[in-house]
Amino acid sequence: MDGEHYLDDDEQGLIIRDEYFACGCRKIRHEYHDGSIQVMAIRHDGKVVRDELDADHGS
């Protein structure tokens, strides 16, 4: 889908993936050094339709 896609990886466990779609919707996924993952989806009207933090990182 058209839009901007951003990926950053520090090669030590931090991965930031942000997607900004042409329609105005956004999807954000951040993986942190401790293994936790945050996922957020935001519709084009600004409504957050998903906001999750998974702190269960294999323990």
N, C-alpha and C positions, 0 to 999 in steps of 0.2 A: 504494500500500500504506500502511496506517496506520503512524504513527510520527512522528518529528520530523525536519524537514529544515531545515538551516542553510546559508545562503549569505552570504558576505561578499566584497565586491569593492572594492578600493581605487582602481579605475579607472586604475591605473598598471601593471597586469600581474599583481598578486597576486589570485588567486581561490581561496577556500576553500569547498568544498562538502562537507558532512558529512551523512550520512543515517543515522538511527537508527531501525530498523524495529521494529514492535510485537513481533515474534518474538524480538528480541534481537540480530539480525544488524546489522552496520554496514558502510557503504561510505564511504570517505574519498577525496576527490580534491582535491589541492592543486596549483595552478599558480603557479609562482614568477616573480618579475620577470625572471629570466634565460631564461624560456621552458621550463624543466624542469618535468616533471609527475610527481607521486607519486600512485599509486593503491593503495589498500589495501582489501581486503574481509575481514571478520572474521565468522565464523559465530556463532550464538547461544551456542555452547558455548565460545567464546573462541579457537577455532582460526583462525589466519590462513590464508586460502585464496588470497590474492593480495597480494603486496607488491612493487611495481615502481616504479622511478625511471627515467624516460626523460629523460636529459640531452641527447639529440640534439634540440636545439631549432632546427633549420633551418640548421645549419652544414655 
